[in-house]
């Protein structure tokens, strides 16, 4: 028996209506225009049926035998026309934005509020779980055997426009499905795209996907499109009407300008699609910061705009965007920026053109000097002078020093048009008093080198042929192996910061024969003067020369600096360790450094003195020491040509081999390396735990959610006070602790613990601890005390409760990300109860190990022009504290690829502004409540924001990530439930139930027995009376 089946085409038009609830919430409704065509009748007898919405024919959208839908805009009037055979009907309707009011007008058609039997039979194809666009309060415009037209609404509209650009639309949806008839996996969704042309909608293409979203690409800007979705086994096709972003305007340029007006013009986008142009005028200050902006809407051709009546000395820039309007929807292109007149007064090509030992010279240029009345030059933050020229000299300075200079271009009397800063340097001094000392064949000259400088020399024969060259940190050059009687030419000059002396000192001398002296047999005992004499005569006794394959850094040039002192100490100890079995006790008295081997090696000259007799300053000849070292044949040490070659890799020049912290100097130690803090910085590593951590003045702070830790280096306080000190934390209720190198404290955020002061403002909490440092009482004269402040500042959103306690308050943090210096975006992470992502946790939660966590990380653009950005989750990990930098980390996701086997993506990462994933519950080593943290990055629409796994992020990408808008978000705490405890509770409950059952049965049996005895007794008494 053949069965008749009604096939219906259903058209849905959805809009968004908001209404106010008593709690201030706003609920989203979707109103729909529904169209149903009955295909039961023969096609020859069925009247011709067509529907037009706003002059566009809709019959090509969707599928026959399906319910079809299409969204339109609110707050505007729509025209609807139905051609039913020879009958033509028209309606005008509107849906008010912000209420549930629908207004329909028609000159010859009525509106019914009650469906007939045809409509009721057609809607039976929907199960209660399946979405029906007109399921709420429909209004029926036409009801007949062949055709039905109605208007209604739903709260379960599945489609959502996630992001859009001028060439792309990203649509997502919810698939509730029919639980009564589950479909096999994978569930394929059908998607299609239409665009409007010549009064109708034409199909662009169709596809299928198993994902809950789809990206339609290769679209045109500022064009209306319809995206349609057909869920598996669903009787409807749901469509969304929207527009793409417009393309940017082209050929945006300044055509003319003068002191009080600037004119710009542009061309419309290449596809000539636009509604209007939005032009923004930015007024800038001298540091290029925006102080005022004004917008202008421009619709008519020609596309020319003049900013006139500008105040004197104005600096302006222009921003231009294309706007595409379609009812309530409005799309804006990216902003094209150009300079108005700001570039004409900008300081360009500023540089240091010259440097002397007491001065430096700045030079710069400007495009149009007519707008500038003067240039102000600042030295070290103070005004040094004004000039009308584009060059200026600063004098009266110290040699080889670094300074900060600033140049301001001024218009009028005081309007700063542009500011540029530059780091400058003074040059070295001129070498003087260069002389040759014949008795020990040594060249000397006057003055110590500057702190950041070095002496360079060049030794040649009289005919100009080279002999040697190099650099020295001290004004002394031993001249070895010269031929007696020959004439030599020596040039010496000082260098620092890349600048050399303006002139070189030149010395011509005849080499002399150096006498051989041996003072060991005489047992010379030296006082200070004799020791100084031996140092100056060290070359006579041939000091031990050690060649190493590295050069010390510029930080080691100052003989008094802490890194240089440490290097000398290490090298002396290494030499003494090598000579520990030498027949005669020795000590290293003098150590000098000089370049060797064309600047690729360093020669260490060590004067060895006898240590066998007290107060003796008798040097050893290097020949005996070299013979002893050669007999040892130590690993990595060889003796050749009267010198010791020490094979020591240059770890300090290879970043992958050393891990020296900022503000520290790497020192090669002849078998490894070490890190020494620069002058003014002190090591606080015992508190922070890296190899070396150098902080200015030896101060460090660690701000955690529970505690504040602070430390100060003992060496800094000794330098400051010149002796021992006494320290008091806040009001003294908590002690200041002490290690070998540090004073430190650990204070709770609770003000009642150690007297921590809490300051609260509108946006932040400040936790302040003060340590008062005084000189010890053993000092008679005390002139100064020291107060050191440690402050931890937290945003209010990071501390959710007003109480400063840690009783497992739920943390669902968000981060604010600055994008292109104009858009503030919010990245948030939330933990949900299940994969419906409907209800999220807002308190500490305990889950069993077999349960799953469902997390969502979302980017909220706050209706800015950044709504087309994408979000990628780069890394996720768990810690047992709220600090994402906790040392104990459980990695779940690394470089965008899952590490944990139970990690599953529930949406595609990097394809939208929201990412969802799940992971099975777990526990951490200490068994404490744990928190989940995720590192995210924000991508531009034209960037590749997705990762193909397995992936290994290169070091270059890691460096780029630091310059990409990124944020870390957190959620927690989470506790692991105890399965055995749950089973124990169930077991005890079963025992209670059994006990209650036994007691209940016993009581019931007793009551039944009493009833039987009472009834028997009553019957016996009655029988006795009858007798």
Residue pairs with C-beta under 8 A, 6 or more apart in sequence:
4 40
5 40
6 38
6 39
6 40
6 121
6 122
7 37
7 38
7 39
7 40
7 64
7 65
8 36
8 37
8 38
8 39
8 65
8 66
8 67
8 122
8 148
9 35
9 36
9 37
9 59
9 62
9 63
9 64
9 65
9 66
9 67
9 68
10 34
10 35
10 36
10 62
10 66
10 67
10 68
10 69
10 133
10 236
10 237
11 33
11 34
11 35
11 51
11 58
11 61
11 62
11 68
11 69
11 70
12 32
12 33
12 34
12 67
12 68
12 69
12 70
12 71
12 133
12 134
12 236
12 238
12 239
13 31
13 32
13 33
13 53
13 69
13 70
13 71
13 72
13 78
13 241
14 30
14 31
14 32
14 69
14 70
14 71
14 72
14 133
14 153
14 154
14 157
14 240
15 30
15 31
15 71
15 72
15 73
15 74
15 95
16 28
16 29
16 30
16 74
16 97
17 28
17 29
17 30
17 31
17 74
17 95
17 96
17 97
17 98
17 99
17 100
17 153
18 26
18 27
18 28
18 29
18 97
18 98
18 99
19 26
19 27
19 29
19 98
19 99
19 100
20 26
21 27
27 155
28 155
29 100
29 136
29 153
29 154
29 155
30 71
30 133
30 153
30 154
30 155
30 157
31 95
31 102
31 151
31 152
31 153
32 69
32 133
32 134
32 151
32 152
32 153
32 154
33 53
33 70
33 72
33 80
33 149
33 150
33 151
34 67
34 69
34 133
34 134
34 138
34 148
34 149
34 150
34 151
34 152
35 51
35 58
35 68
35 147
35 148
35 149
36 67
36 119
36 122
36 147
36 148
36 149
36 150
37 49
37 64
37 146
37 147
38 118
38 122
38 145
38 146
38 147
38 148
39 46
39 64
39 65
41 145
41 146
46 146
47 84
47 85
47 86
47 146
48 83
48 85
49 59
49 82
49 83
49 84
49 85
49 146
49 147
50 57
50 59
50 82
50 83
51 57
51 58
51 59
51 80
51 81
51 82
51 83
51 149
52 58
52 79
52 80
52 81
52 83
52 199
53 70
53 72
53 78
53 79
53 80
54 72
54 78
54 79
55 79
55 199
56 196
56 199
56 200
56 201
57 199
57 200
57 201
58 70
58 201
60 194
60 200
60 201
60 202
60 203
61 68
61 70
61 194
61 201
61 226
61 228
61 237
61 239
62 68
62 69
62 228
62 237
62 239
63 230
63 237
66 230
66 235
66 236
66 237
67 132
67 133
67 235
67 236
67 237
68 228
68 236
68 237
68 239
69 133
69 236
69 237
69 238
69 239
70 226
70 239
70 240
70 241
71 159
71 239
71 240
71 241
71 242
72 78
72 241
72 327
73 241
73 326
73 327
73 328
73 329
74 95
74 96
74 97
74 327
74 328
75 94
75 96
75 97
75 327
75 328
76 94
76 327
76 328
77 92
77 93
77 94
78 92
78 93
78 94
79 90
79 91
79 92
80 90
80 91
80 92
80 93
80 141
81 88
81 89
81 90
81 91
82 88
82 89
82 90
82 141
82 142
82 147
82 149
84 142
84 144
84 146
84 147
89 106
89 108
89 109
89 141
89 142
90 106
90 107
90 109
91 104
91 105
91 106
91 109
91 141
92 104
92 105
92 106
93 102
93 103
93 104
93 105
93 151
94 102
94 103
95 101
95 102
95 103
96 102
96 103
97 328
100 153
102 139
102 151
104 111
104 139
104 141
104 151
106 141
109 141
109 142
111 139
111 140
111 141
112 139
112 140
112 141
112 143
113 139
113 140
114 140
115 123
115 138
115 140
115 143
115 150
116 140
116 143
118 143
118 144
118 145
118 148
119 140
119 143
119 148
119 150
122 148
123 132
125 235
126 132
126 135
126 235
126 236
127 178
127 180
127 181
129 176
129 177
129 178
129 179
129 180
130 176
130 178
130 234
130 235
130 236
131 154
131 156
131 157
131 158
131 176
131 236
131 238
132 154
132 236
133 152
133 154
133 157
133 236
133 238
134 150
134 151
134 152
134 153
134 154
135 152
135 154
135 156
136 152
136 153
136 154
136 155
137 152
137 153
138 150
138 151
138 152
139 150
139 151
139 152
140 148
140 149
140 150
141 149
141 150
141 151
142 148
142 149
143 150
156 176
157 238
158 173
158 174
158 175
158 176
158 229
158 231
158 238
159 171
159 172
159 173
159 227
159 229
159 238
159 239
159 240
160 171
160 172
160 173
161 169
161 170
161 171
161 227
161 240
161 242
162 170
162 171
162 172
162 213
162 912
162 913
162 914
163 169
163 170
163 867
163 868
163 869
163 870
163 912
163 913
163 941
164 170
164 242
164 244
164 245
164 331
164 867
164 868
165 244
165 245
165 868
165 941
166 219
166 220
166 221
166 222
166 244
166 245
166 246
166 247
166 248
166 333
167 217
167 218
167 219
167 220
167 221
167 244
168 215
168 216
168 217
168 219
168 244
168 868
168 941
169 215
169 216
169 219
169 225
169 227
169 242
169 244
170 213
170 214
170 215
170 216
170 911
170 912
171 191
171 213
171 214
171 216
171 227
171 229
171 240
172 212
172 213
172 912
173 189
173 212
173 213
173 229
173 231
173 238
174 212
175 187
175 189
175 212
175 231
175 232
177 183
177 187
177 231
177 232
178 233
181 233
183 232
183 233
186 210
187 210
187 232
188 208
188 209
188 210
188 232
189 208
189 209
189 210
189 211
189 212
189 214
189 229
189 230
189 231
189 232
190 206
190 207
190 208
190 229
190 230
191 206
191 207
191 208
191 209
191 214
191 216
191 227
191 228
191 229
191 230
192 203
192 204
192 205
192 206
192 207
192 227
192 228
192 230
193 203
193 204
193 205
193 206
193 216
193 225
193 226
193 227
193 228
194 201
194 202
194 203
194 204
194 225
194 226
194 228
194 239
195 201
195 202
195 204
195 219
195 223
195 224
195 225
195 226
196 202
196 223
196 224
196 225
196 226
201 226
204 225
207 214
211 907
211 908
212 907
213 907
213 908
213 911
213 912
214 227
215 911
216 225
216 227
219 225
219 244
220 244
220 271
220 273
221 244
221 245
221 246
221 247
221 269
221 271
221 273
221 322
221 324
221 333
222 243
222 244
222 245
222 246
222 247
222 269
222 271
222 273
222 274
222 275
222 322
222 324
222 331
223 243
223 244
223 273
224 241
224 242
224 243
224 326
225 241
225 242
225 243
225 244
226 239
226 240
226 241
227 239
227 240
227 242
228 237
228 238
228 239
228 240
229 237
229 238
229 239
229 240
230 236
230 237
230 238
231 238
242 329
243 324
243 326
243 329
243 331
244 324
244 331
245 324
245 331
245 332
245 333
245 868
246 269
246 273
246 274
246 275
246 322
246 323
246 324
246 331
246 332
246 333
247 269
247 270
247 271
247 273
247 322
247 333
248 269
248 321
248 322
248 333
248 334
248 336
249 266
249 267
249 268
249 269
249 277
249 303
249 320
249 321
249 322
249 333
249 336
250 266
250 267
250 268
250 269
250 270
251 265
251 266
251 267
252 264
252 265
252 266
252 318
252 320
252 336
252 338
253 264
253 265
253 266
253 338
254 262
254 263
254 264
254 318
254 338
254 339
254 340
254 341
255 263
255 264
255 265
255 304
256 262
256 263
257 263
257 340
257 341
257 344
259 310
259 312
259 371
260 308
260 309
260 310
260 312
261 306
261 307
261 308
261 309
261 310
262 306
262 307
262 310
262 316
262 318
262 340
262 341
263 304
263 305
263 306
263 307
264 279
264 304
264 305
264 306
264 307
264 318
264 320
264 338
264 340
265 302
265 303
265 304
265 305
266 277
266 303
266 320
267 303
268 274
268 303
268 322
269 322
269 333
273 324
274 322
274 323
274 324
275 299
275 323
275 324
275 325
276 297
276 298
276 299
276 323
276 325
277 297
277 298
277 299
277 303
277 320
277 321
277 322
277 323
278 295
278 296
278 297
278 298
278 320
278 321
278 322
278 323
278 332
279 295
279 296
279 297
279 298
279 305
279 318
279 319
279 320
279 321
280 293
280 294
280 295
280 296
280 318
280 319
280 320
280 321
280 335
281 293
281 294
281 295
281 296
281 307
281 316
281 317
281 318
281 340
282 290
282 292
282 293
282 316
282 317
282 318
282 319
283 290
283 291
283 292
283 293
283 314
283 315
283 316
284 290
284 291
284 315
284 316
284 317
284 342
285 291
285 315
285 416
286 315
286 408
286 409
286 415
286 416
286 417
286 418
286 419
287 419
288 342
288 418
296 305
297 323
298 305
307 316
307 318
307 340
310 316
312 411
312 412
312 415
313 371
313 411
313 412
313 415
313 417
314 341
315 340
315 341
315 342
315 345
315 417
315 418
316 340
316 341
316 342
317 337
317 338
317 339
317 340
317 342
318 337
318 338
318 339
318 340
319 335
319 336
319 337
320 335
320 336
320 338
321 332
321 333
321 334
321 335
321 336
321 865
322 332
322 333
323 330
323 331
323 332
323 333
324 330
324 331
324 332
325 331
332 865
334 865
335 865
341 371
342 418
343 367
344 366
344 367
344 368
344 371
345 366
345 367
345 368
345 371
345 372
345 409
345 411
345 417
345 418
346 366
346 367
346 409
346 417
346 418
347 364
347 365
347 366
347 407
347 409
347 418
347 419
347 420
348 364
348 365
348 366
348 367
349 363
349 364
349 365
350 362
350 363
350 364
350 407
350 420
350 422
351 362
351 363
351 364
351 422
352 360
352 361
352 362
352 363
352 422
352 424
352 425
353 361
353 362
353 363
353 391
354 360
354 361
354 393
355 361
355 424
355 425
355 426
355 427
355 497
355 499
356 426
356 427
356 502
357 399
357 400
357 426
357 427
357 428
357 429
357 430
357 501
357 502
358 395
358 396
358 397
358 398
358 399
358 426
359 393
359 394
359 395
359 396
359 397
359 426
360 393
360 394
360 397
360 403
360 405
360 424
360 425
360 426
360 427
361 391
361 392
361 393
361 394
362 377
362 391
362 392
362 393
362 394
362 405
362 407
362 422
362 424
363 390
363 391
364 375
364 390
364 391
364 407
364 420
365 390
366 372
366 390
366 409
369 390
371 411
371 417
372 409
372 410
372 411
372 417
373 410
373 411
373 412
373 413
374 386
374 387
374 388
374 410
375 386
375 387
375 388
375 389
375 390
375 392
375 407
375 408
375 409
375 410
376 383
376 385
376 386
376 407
376 408
376 410
377 383
377 384
377 385
377 386
377 387
377 392
377 394
377 405
377 406
377 407
378 384
378 405
378 406
378 407
378 408
379 394
379 403
379 404
379 405
380 403
380 404
381 404
381 406
384 392
384 394
385 392
392 407
394 403
394 405
394 424
397 403
397 426
398 426
399 426
399 427
399 428
399 429
399 450
399 453
399 496
400 425
400 426
400 427
400 428
400 429
400 450
400 451
400 452
400 453
400 494
400 496
400 497
401 425
401 426
401 450
401 452
402 423
402 424
402 425
402 452
402 497
403 423
403 424
403 425
403 426
404 421
404 422
404 423
404 424
405 421
405 422
405 423
405 424
406 419
406 420
406 421
406 422
407 419
407 420
407 421
407 422
408 416
408 418
408 419
409 416
409 417
409 418
409 419
410 416
410 417
411 417
425 496
425 497
425 498
425 499
426 497
427 496
427 497
427 499
427 500
427 501
427 502
428 450
428 453
428 493
428 494
428 495
428 496
428 499
428 500
428 501
429 447
429 450
429 494
429 501
430 494
430 501
430 502
430 503
430 505
431 445
431 446
431 447
431 455
431 475
431 492
431 493
431 494
431 501
431 504
431 505
432 445
432 446
432 447
432 505
433 444
433 445
433 446
434 443
434 444
434 445
434 490
434 492
434 505
434 506
434 507
435 443
435 444
435 445
435 507
436 442
436 443
436 479
436 490
436 507
436 509
437 443
437 444
438 512
439 512
439 514
439 515
439 537
440 478
440 514
440 536
440 537
440 539
440 540
441 478
441 479
441 480
441 482
441 511
441 512
441 514
441 539
442 476
442 477
442 478
442 479
442 539
443 457
443 476
443 477
443 479
443 490
443 492
443 507
444 475
444 476
444 477
445 455
445 475
445 492
445 505
446 475
447 475
448 474
448 475
449 455
449 473
449 474
449 475
449 494
449 557
450 494
450 496
451 557
451 558
451 561
452 496
452 497
452 554
452 557
452 558
453 494
453 495
453 496
453 557
454 471
454 472
454 473
454 494
454 495
454 496
454 554
454 557
455 471
455 472
455 473
455 474
455 475
455 492
455 493
455 494
455 495
456 469
456 470
456 471
456 472
456 492
456 493
456 494
456 495
456 500
457 469
457 470
457 471
457 472
457 477
457 490
457 491
457 492
457 493
458 466
458 469
458 490
458 491
459 466
459 467
459 468
459 469
459 479
459 488
459 489
459 490
459 491
460 466
460 467
460 488
460 489
461 467
461 486
461 487
461 488
461 489
462 486
462 487
462 488
462 489
462 508
464 489
467 488
470 594
470 595
470 596
470 599
471 495
471 594
471 595
471 599
472 593
472 594
472 595
473 556
473 557
473 558
473 559
473 593
474 559
474 592
476 592
477 490
477 492
477 594
478 538
478 539
478 605
479 488
479 511
480 539
482 488
482 511
483 511
484 511
484 512
484 513
485 510
485 511
486 510
486 511
487 508
487 509
487 510
488 508
488 509
488 510
488 511
489 506
489 507
489 508
490 506
490 507
490 508
490 509
491 504
491 505
491 506
492 504
492 505
492 507
493 500
493 501
493 503
493 504
493 505
494 500
494 501
495 501
514 539
514 540
515 540
516 540
517 540
517 541
518 621
519 618
519 619
520 610
520 618
520 619
520 620
523 613
523 616
523 618
524 530
524 616
524 617
524 618
525 613
525 615
525 616
525 617
526 533
526 534
526 615
526 616
526 617
530 617
531 589
531 617
534 589
534 607
534 609
534 617
534 619
535 589
535 590
535 607
538 590
538 605
538 607
538 619
541 607
541 619
541 620
541 621
541 622
542 621
542 622
542 623
542 642
543 590
543 605
543 606
543 607
543 608
543 619
543 622
544 575
544 605
544 606
544 607
544 608
544 622
544 625
544 626
544 644
545 603
545 604
545 605
545 606
545 622
545 642
545 643
545 644
546 571
546 575
546 603
546 604
546 606
546 643
546 644
546 645
546 646
547 596
547 597
547 601
547 602
547 603
547 604
547 643
547 644
547 645
547 646
548 601
548 602
548 604
548 646
548 648
548 668
548 670
549 600
549 601
549 647
549 648
549 649
549 650
550 601
550 602
550 648
550 650
550 652
550 653
550 668
551 595
551 599
551 600
551 601
551 602
552 567
552 593
552 602
552 667
552 668
553 652
553 665
553 666
555 561
555 563
555 564
555 665
555 678
556 563
556 564
556 567
556 593
556 665
556 667
557 564
558 564
559 565
561 678
561 679
562 676
562 677
562 678
562 679
563 665
563 667
563 676
563 678
566 667
566 674
566 676
567 667
567 676
568 591
570 667
570 669
570 670
570 674
571 591
571 604
571 606
571 670
572 588
572 591
572 606
574 669
574 670
574 671
575 588
575 606
576 586
576 587
576 588
578 629
578 632
578 634
578 637
579 586
579 608
579 625
579 628
579 629
581 632
582 625
582 628
583 628
584 610
584 612
584 620
585 610
585 611
585 612
586 608
586 609
586 610
586 611
586 620
586 625
587 608
587 609
587 610
587 611
588 606
588 607
588 608
588 609
589 607
589 608
589 609
589 617
589 619
590 605
590 606
590 607
591 604
591 605
591 606
591 607
592 604
592 605
593 602
593 603
593 604
593 605
594 602
594 603
594 605
595 601
595 602
595 603
596 602
596 603
603 643
607 619
608 619
608 620
608 622
608 625
609 616
609 617
609 618
609 619
609 620
610 616
610 618
610 619
610 620
622 642
623 642
626 639
626 642
626 644
629 637
629 639
629 644
630 639
636 646
636 647
636 648
636 671
637 644
637 645
637 646
637 647
638 644
638 645
638 647
639 645
646 670
648 668
648 670
648 671
649 657
650 668
651 657
651 658
651 666
651 668
651 672
651 673
652 658
652 660
652 666
652 667
652 668
652 673
657 673
658 666
658 673
658 675
659 675
659 690
659 691
660 666
660 675
660 691
660 692
661 675
661 690
661 691
661 692
661 693
661 694
662 694
663 677
663 678
663 681
663 694
663 695
663 696
664 675
664 676
664 677
664 678
664 681
664 692
664 694
665 675
665 676
665 677
665 678
666 673
666 674
666 675
667 673
667 674
667 675
667 676
675 691
675 692
675 694
676 692
677 683
677 692
677 694
678 694
680 696
680 697
681 694
681 695
681 696
681 697
681 698
682 694
682 695
682 697
682 698
682 713
682 715
682 716
683 692
683 693
683 694
683 698
683 713
683 741
684 693
684 694
684 695
684 698
684 699
684 700
684 711
684 713
684 742
685 691
685 692
685 693
686 711
686 739
686 740
686 741
686 742
687 693
687 700
687 702
687 709
687 711
687 742
687 744
688 700
688 702
693 700
695 713
697 712
697 713
697 716
698 711
698 712
698 713
698 714
698 715
698 716
698 717
698 742
699 710
699 711
699 712
699 713
699 716
699 788
699 790
700 710
700 711
700 712
701 708
701 709
701 710
701 790
701 791
701 792
702 708
702 709
702 710
703 767
703 792
703 794
704 881
704 882
704 883
705 749
705 806
705 881
705 882
705 883
706 748
706 749
706 806
706 881
707 746
707 747
707 748
707 749
708 746
708 747
708 748
708 749
708 756
708 767
708 769
708 790
708 792
709 744
709 745
709 746
709 747
710 744
710 745
710 747
710 769
710 771
710 788
710 790
711 742
711 743
711 744
711 745
712 742
712 743
712 744
712 771
712 773
712 788
713 741
713 742
714 741
714 742
714 743
715 741
717 725
717 743
717 773
717 786
718 724
720 786
721 773
721 775
721 784
721 786
722 775
723 775
723 776
723 778
723 779
724 775
724 776
724 778
725 773
725 774
725 775
725 776
726 773
726 774
726 775
726 776
726 777
727 736
727 743
727 771
727 772
727 773
728 736
728 771
728 772
729 735
729 736
729 745
729 747
729 754
729 755
729 769
729 770
729 771
730 747
730 754
730 755
730 756
730 757
730 769
730 770
730 771
731 755
732 755
733 754
733 755
734 745
734 747
734 753
734 754
734 755
735 745
736 743
736 744
736 745
736 771
737 743
737 744
737 745
737 746
738 744
743 771
745 754
745 769
745 771
747 753
747 754
747 755
747 756
747 769
748 754
748 756
749 756
749 758
749 767
749 804
750 756
750 804
750 805
751 757
751 758
751 804
754 769
755 769
756 767
756 768
756 769
757 767
757 768
757 769
757 770
758 765
758 766
758 767
758 768
758 804
759 765
759 766
759 768
760 766
762 796
763 795
763 796
764 793
764 794
764 795
764 796
765 793
765 794
765 796
765 799
765 804
766 791
766 792
766 793
767 791
767 792
767 793
767 794
768 789
768 790
768 791
769 789
769 790
769 791
770 787
770 788
770 789
770 790
771 787
771 788
771 790
772 785
772 786
772 787
773 785
773 786
773 787
773 788
774 782
774 785
774 786
775 782
775 785
797 813
797 814
798 811
798 813
800 809
800 810
800 811
801 809
808 844
808 929
808 973
809 844
810 841
810 842
810 843
810 844
810 972
810 973
811 882
811 931
811 970
811 971
811 972
811 973
812 828
812 829
812 830
812 831
812 840
812 841
812 842
812 970
812 971
813 828
813 829
813 969
813 970
813 971
814 826
814 827
814 828
814 829
814 969
815 826
815 827
815 967
815 968
815 969
816 824
816 825
816 826
816 827
816 967
817 824
817 825
817 826
817 827
817 938
817 965
817 966
817 967
818 824
818 825
818 965
819 825
819 866
819 869
819 938
819 965
820 866
823 861
823 864
823 865
823 866
824 862
824 864
825 859
825 860
825 861
825 862
825 864
825 866
825 869
825 938
825 965
826 859
826 860
826 862
827 857
827 858
827 859
827 860
827 871
827 936
827 938
827 967
827 969
828 857
828 858
828 860
828 969
829 855
829 856
829 857
829 858
829 932
829 934
829 969
829 970
829 971
830 840
830 841
830 855
830 856
830 858
830 971
831 840
831 841
831 845
831 853
831 854
831 855
831 932
831 971
831 972
831 974
832 838
832 839
832 840
832 841
832 854
832 855
832 856
833 839
833 840
833 841
833 854
834 854
835 854
835 906
835 918
837 854
837 856
837 916
840 856
841 971
844 929
844 972
844 973
844 974
844 975
845 974
845 975
846 974
846 975
846 976
846 977
847 853
847 921
847 974
847 975
847 976
847 977
848 921
848 976
848 977
848 979
848 982
849 920
849 921
849 922
849 923
849 976
849 977
849 979
850 920
850 921
851 920
851 921
852 902
852 918
852 919
852 920
852 921
853 918
853 919
853 920
853 921
853 932
853 974
854 906
854 916
854 917
854 918
855 916
855 917
855 918
855 919
855 932
855 934
855 971
856 914
856 915
856 916
857 871
857 873
857 914
857 915
857 916
857 934
857 936
857 969
858 871
858 913
858 914
858 915
859 869
859 870
859 871
859 913
859 914
859 936
859 938
860 913
861 867
861 869
861 913
867 913
868 941
869 913
869 938
869 939
869 940
869 941
870 910
870 911
870 912
870 913
870 938
870 939
870 940
870 941
870 943
870 945
871 910
871 912
871 913
871 914
871 915
871 936
871 937
871 938
871 939
871 945
872 896
872 909
872 910
872 915
872 936
872 937
872 939
872 945
872 946
872 947
873 893
873 896
873 909
873 910
873 915
873 917
873 934
873 935
873 936
874 893
874 895
874 896
874 935
874 936
874 937
874 961
874 966
875 891
875 893
875 894
875 895
875 896
875 934
875 935
876 891
876 892
876 893
876 932
876 933
876 934
876 935
877 884
877 889
877 890
877 891
877 892
877 893
877 932
877 933
878 889
878 890
878 892
878 922
878 924
878 930
878 931
878 932
878 933
879 886
879 888
879 889
879 890
879 924
879 930
879 931
879 933
880 886
880 888
880 924
880 925
880 926
880 928
880 929
880 930
880 931
881 928
881 931
882 931
882 970
882 972
882 973
884 933
884 968
884 970
888 924
888 925
888 926
890 922
890 924
890 930
891 899
891 900
892 898
892 899
892 900
892 903
892 919
892 932
893 899
893 900
893 903
893 917
893 934
895 947
895 951
895 952
895 953
896 909
896 910
896 946
896 947
896 949
896 951
896 953
897 947
897 949
897 950
897 951
898 904
898 905
898 949
900 919
900 920
900 922
902 918
902 919
902 920
903 917
903 918
903 919
904 917
904 918
904 919
905 915
905 916
905 917
906 916
906 917
906 918
907 914
907 915
907 916
907 917
908 915
908 946
909 915
909 917
909 946
909 947
910 939
910 945
910 946
910 947
911 945
911 946
921 974
921 976
922 976
923 930
923 976
924 930
927 976
929 972
929 973
929 974
929 975
930 972
930 973
930 974
931 970
931 971
931 972
931 973
931 974
932 970
932 971
932 972
932 974
933 968
933 969
933 970
934 968
934 969
934 970
935 966
935 967
935 968
936 966
936 967
936 968
936 969
937 945
937 961
937 964
937 965
937 966
938 964
938 965
938 966
938 967
939 945
939 964
